[in-house]
């Protein structure tokens, strides 16, 4: 994918609302697939329902770059794919919004170990937040995400002390671009962490319920 413009060449782009972005996504998807736009929804799956393979997705994203006059960094695309956010058409709303944020604020692009990941610029639905935090916890404790009991206290799911929690806390802070998450409280659950992160995202206007 292309690199976002910076400096004098980059003009500020007004952030469209989610409905406007989705309408454009449906239009591009209909043109590319030949499927009637009335039959394409936010919940339409990219592979099964729209029939897009990996090369088709690259073409789709390139069309979005032209449509919104932004570049989509490869690391942003890869991160969102790994989180499963781009499994459905609606997930690309977050991709477009993150790309526009990066275009308007190039200083927040990932520039190495000291930079924030591009996932720290995107917006989340409640389901995407649940999935992403669950995956972060699963990675921390070395278990499959579907075996993580998010309603249980973190001490019961394998995060038994402050050091392990600090690693998870820092991971979430960087991943989502949120201020410091409270220090170790053994009784907090995975759902409790989601509530904390979600509240911060709401303050930043990056969370839709």
C-alpha positions as CSV (number, residue, x, y, z in Angstrom):
1,X,0.0,0.0,0.0
2,X,1.1,3.6,-0.4
3,X,2.7,5.8,2.3
4,X,0.7,8.7,3.8
5,X,1.8,12.1,2.6
6,X,3.5,14.4,5.1
7,X,4.5,18.0,5.2
8,X,3.2,20.6,2.7
9,X,1.9,17.9,0.3
10,X,-0.5,16.6,2.9
11,X,-3.8,18.4,3.1
12,X,-6.1,18.0,6.1
13,X,-9.0,15.6,5.4
14,X,-12.2,16.0,7.3
15,X,-13.2,12.8,9.0
16,X,-16.4,11.4,7.4
17,X,-18.9,9.7,9.7
18,X,-19.2,6.0,9.8
19,X,-22.3,5.8,7.6
20,X,-20.6,7.9,4.9
21,X,-17.5,5.7,4.9
22,X,-19.7,2.5,4.9
23,X,-21.6,3.8,1.9
24,X,-18.4,4.3,0.0
25,X,-17.1,0.9,1.0
26,X,-20.3,-0.7,-0.4
27,X,-20.0,1.3,-3.6
28,X,-16.4,0.2,-4.1
29,X,-17.2,-3.4,-3.2
30,X,-20.1,-3.5,-5.6
31,X,-18.0,-2.2,-8.5
32,X,-15.3,-4.7,-7.8
33,X,-17.4,-7.8,-7.2
34,X,-20.4,-7.1,-9.5
35,X,-22.7,-7.8,-6.5
36,X,-25.8,-5.5,-6.2
37,X,-25.0,-2.8,-3.7
38,X,-28.4,-3.4,-2.0
39,X,-27.2,-6.9,-1.1
40,X,-23.9,-5.7,0.5
41,X,-24.0,-5.0,4.2
42,X,-21.6,-4.0,6.9
43,X,-21.8,-7.6,8.1
44,X,-20.9,-9.1,4.7
45,X,-17.9,-11.3,5.1
46,X,-15.0,-10.5,2.8
47,X,-14.1,-14.0,1.7
48,X,-17.3,-16.0,1.9
49,X,-20.0,-13.5,0.9
50,X,-18.0,-11.0,-1.2
51,X,-15.6,-13.6,-2.7
52,X,-12.5,-11.5,-2.3
53,X,-9.2,-13.4,-2.0
54,X,-5.9,-11.8,-0.8
55,X,-5.1,-10.2,-4.1
56,X,-8.6,-8.9,-4.4
57,X,-8.3,-7.3,-1.0
58,X,-5.1,-5.5,-2.0
59,X,-7.0,-4.1,-5.0
60,X,-10.0,-3.2,-2.8
61,X,-7.7,-1.3,-0.4
62,X,-6.0,0.5,-3.3
63,X,-9.4,1.7,-4.5
64,X,-10.1,3.0,-1.0
65,X,-6.9,4.9,-1.0
66,X,-8.0,6.6,-4.2
67,X,-11.5,7.2,-2.9
68,X,-10.4,8.8,0.4
69,X,-7.1,10.3,-0.9
70,X,-5.0,8.6,1.8
71,X,-2.3,5.9,2.1
72,X,-2.9,2.8,4.1
73,X,0.4,1.6,5.7
74,X,1.1,-2.1,5.4
75,X,1.6,-2.5,9.2
76,X,-1.9,-1.0,9.8
77,X,-3.4,-3.4,7.3
78,X,-1.5,-6.4,8.7
79,X,-2.4,-5.5,12.4
80,X,-6.1,-5.3,11.6
81,X,-6.1,-8.5,9.7
82,X,-4.4,-10.4,12.5
83,X,-7.1,-9.1,14.9
84,X,-9.9,-10.3,12.6
85,X,-11.3,-6.8,12.3
86,X,-11.2,-7.0,8.5
87,X,-13.1,-10.2,8.2
88,X,-16.2,-8.2,7.4
89,X,-16.8,-5.1,5.2
90,X,-17.8,-3.0,8.2
91,X,-14.3,-3.5,9.7
92,X,-12.9,-1.4,6.9
93,X,-14.6,1.6,8.4
94,X,-12.0,1.5,11.1
95,X,-9.2,1.0,8.6
96,X,-10.3,4.1,6.7
97,X,-10.6,6.2,9.9
98,X,-7.2,5.1,11.1
99,X,-5.6,6.0,7.7
100,X,-7.2,9.4,7.8
101,X,-6.0,9.9,11.4
102,X,-2.5,9.0,10.2
103,X,-2.7,11.3,7.2
104,X,-3.8,14.2,9.4
105,X,-1.4,13.4,12.2
106,X,1.7,11.8,10.7
107,X,3.6,12.2,14.0
108,X,1.6,9.3,15.4
109,X,2.7,6.9,12.7
110,X,4.8,3.9,13.9
111,X,8.4,5.0,13.6
112,X,10.1,2.1,15.5
113,X,10.3,0.9,19.0
114,X,9.6,4.3,20.5
115,X,6.6,4.9,18.2
116,X,3.0,4.0,18.8
117,X,1.5,1.2,16.6
118,X,-1.0,2.3,14.1
119,X,-3.7,0.4,16.0
120,X,-3.5,3.2,18.5
121,X,-5.1,5.6,16.0
122,X,-8.2,3.5,15.0
123,X,-11.8,3.4,16.2
124,X,-13.3,0.3,17.7
125,X,-16.8,-1.2,18.1
126,X,-17.5,-3.0,21.4
127,X,-17.1,-6.4,19.7
128,X,-13.8,-5.4,18.2
129,X,-12.5,-4.2,21.5
130,X,-13.6,-7.4,23.2
131,X,-11.8,-9.5,20.6
132,X,-8.6,-7.4,20.7
133,X,-8.3,-7.3,24.5
134,X,-9.0,-11.0,24.7
135,X,-6.2,-11.7,22.2
136,X,-3.8,-9.5,24.2
137,X,-4.6,-11.5,27.3
138,X,-4.3,-14.8,25.5
139,X,-0.9,-13.8,24.2
140,X,0.3,-12.8,27.6
141,X,-0.7,-16.1,29.3
142,X,0.0,-18.3,26.3
143,X,-3.4,-19.7,25.7
144,X,-5.8,-19.7,22.8
145,X,-8.2,-16.7,22.9
146,X,-11.3,-18.9,23.0
147,X,-10.1,-20.4,26.3
148,X,-9.7,-17.1,28.1
149,X,-12.5,-16.6,30.7
150,X,-12.9,-12.9,30.5
151,X,-15.4,-12.7,33.3
152,X,-13.0,-14.3,35.8
153,X,-10.5,-12.3,37.9
154,X,-7.1,-12.1,36.1
155,X,-5.4,-14.0,38.9
156,X,-7.6,-17.0,37.9
157,X,-6.7,-16.9,34.2
158,X,-2.9,-17.0,34.6
159,X,-1.9,-13.4,35.5
160,X,-0.8,-14.1,39.0
161,X,1.3,-11.1,40.0
162,X,2.2,-7.5,39.4
163,X,5.0,-8.2,36.9
164,X,2.8,-10.2,34.5
165,X,0.0,-7.6,34.9
166,X,2.4,-4.7,34.2
167,X,3.4,-6.4,30.9
168,X,-0.3,-6.7,29.9
169,X,-1.1,-3.2,31.0
170,X,1.7,-1.7,29.0
171,X,0.8,-3.8,26.0
172,X,-2.8,-2.5,26.1
173,X,-1.7,1.1,26.7
174,X,0.5,1.1,23.6
175,X,-1.9,-1.0,21.4
176,X,-4.9,1.3,22.0
177,X,-3.1,4.6,22.6
178,X,-4.8,5.1,26.0
179,X,-3.4,6.8,29.2
180,X,-2.0,4.7,32.0
181,X,-4.2,1.8,33.1
182,X,-4.5,1.3,36.9
183,X,-1.8,-0.8,38.5
184,X,-2.3,-4.4,39.6
185,X,-5.6,-5.2,41.3
186,X,-6.0,-9.0,41.6
187,X,-9.8,-8.9,41.6
188,X,-10.1,-7.1,38.2
189,X,-11.4,-9.2,35.4
190,X,-10.7,-9.2,31.7
191,X,-14.1,-7.5,31.2
192,X,-13.0,-4.9,33.7
193,X,-10.0,-4.1,31.6
194,X,-12.2,-3.8,28.6
195,X,-14.4,-1.3,30.5
196,X,-11.3,0.8,31.4
197,X,-9.9,0.8,27.9
198,X,-13.4,1.4,26.4
199,X,-14.0,4.4,28.6
200,X,-10.7,6.0,27.5
201,X,-11.6,5.3,23.8
202,X,-15.0,6.9,24.3
203,X,-13.3,10.0,25.7
204,X,-11.1,10.2,22.5
205,X,-14.1,9.7,20.3
206,X,-12.7,6.3,19.1
207,X,-15.3,4.0,20.4
208,X,-18.8,3.1,19.0
209,X,-21.2,1.0,21.1
